């Protein structure tokens, strides 16, 4: 019994660490991306960089709330732009919640001529 508990704890620690690594990569990329490009879409019908970050922060908060047994509303799909209008507000929401859309945002960074911090 004790071995199984130890294995579960090790797996939990590993997954938590990976979640935190992904969140740190996203936050680093969000800090590097120019604020004046946060609300520019790379193509028509595609979310802006800021929209993607608000989407990530929303779902991270949703997961955290449901993991704590709280009722969470999933209808919004992203934090309102009015609530996270500036780069600093978006980064704060993101770093408080974690995140896992790094690959998608790397494309935005590359299109903006930025080498992502994790790729240097």
C-alpha positions in Angstrom: 0.0 0.0 0.0 2.7 2.5 1.0 4.6 1.9 -2.3 1.5 2.8 -4.3 1.0 6.0 -2.3 4.7 6.9 -2.9 4.3 6.2 -6.7 1.2 8.4 -6.9 3.0 11.2 -5.0 6.0 10.9 -7.3 3.7 11.1 -10.3 1.8 14.0 -8.8 5.1 15.9 -8.1 6.3 15.2 -11.7 3.1 16.5 -13.3 3.0 19.5 -11.1 6.6 20.3 -12.0 5.8 20.0 -15.7 2.8 22.2 -15.3 4.9 24.8 -13.6 7.6 24.6 -16.3 5.0 25.2 -19.0 3.6 28.1 -17.1 7.1 29.7 -16.7 7.8 29.3 -20.4 4.5 31.0 -21.3 5.2 33.8 -18.8 8.7 34.4 -20.2 7.3 34.5 -23.7 4.5 36.9 -22.7 7.0 39.2 -21.1 9.1 39.3 -24.3 6.3 39.9 -26.7 5.8 43.6 -27.4 2.8 45.2 -25.7 1.8 47.0 -28.9 1.4 43.7 -30.7 -0.7 42.0 -27.9 -4.0 42.8 -29.6 -2.9 42.3 -33.2 -4.2 39.1 -34.9 -1.6 37.4 -37.1 -4.5 36.7 -39.6 -8.1 37.4 -39.9 -10.3 35.2 -37.7 -7.4 34.2 -35.5 -7.1 35.1 -31.8 -4.6 37.8 -30.9 -1.6 37.0 -28.7 -3.4 38.6 -25.8 -6.6 36.7 -26.5 -4.7 33.4 -26.3 -3.1 34.4 -23.0 -6.5 35.4 -21.6 -7.9 32.1 -22.8 -5.1 30.1 -21.1 -5.5 32.1 -17.8 -9.3 31.5 -17.8 -9.0 27.7 -18.2 -6.1 27.5 -15.7 -8.3 29.3 -13.2 -11.2 27.0 -14.1 -9.1 23.9 -13.5 -7.9 25.2 -10.2 -11.4 26.0 -9.0 -12.8 22.6 -10.0 -9.8 20.8 -8.5 -10.7 22.5 -5.2 -14.2 21.3 -5.5 -15.7 24.7 -6.3 -18.3 25.3 -8.9 -16.8 27.1 -11.9 -18.5 28.7 -14.9 -16.9 27.6 -18.2 -19.1 29.6 -20.6 -16.7 32.6 -21.1 -13.8 30.6 -22.5 -11.4 33.5 -21.7 -10.9 36.3 -19.3 -12.6 39.5 -20.4 -10.3 41.9 -22.2 -11.6 44.7 -20.0 -10.3 42.8 -16.9 -6.9 42.1 -18.5 -6.4 45.0 -20.9 -2.7 45.7 -20.4 0.3 43.4 -20.9 1.0 43.6 -17.1 -2.5 42.5 -16.3 -2.4 39.6 -18.7 1.0 38.4 -17.4 -0.3 38.7 -13.8 -3.3 36.6 -14.6 -1.2 34.1 -16.5 1.5 33.7 -13.9 -1.1 33.3 -11.1 -2.7 30.4 -13.1 0.0 28.5 -15.0 -0.5 27.6 -18.7 0.2 25.1 -21.5 -0.2 26.8 -25.0 3.5 27.6 -25.4 3.8 26.0 -28.9 1.0 28.1 -30.3 2.4 31.3 -28.9 5.9 30.5 -30.2 4.4 30.9 -33.7 3.1 34.3 -32.8 6.6 35.3 -31.5 8.4 34.0 -34.5 6.0 36.0 -36.8 6.9 39.0 -34.7 10.6 38.4 -35.2 11.2 37.2 -31.6 13.2 34.2 -30.8 11.3 32.6 -27.8 13.3 32.6 -24.5 13.1 28.8 -24.3 14.7 28.5 -27.8 17.8 30.6 -27.1 
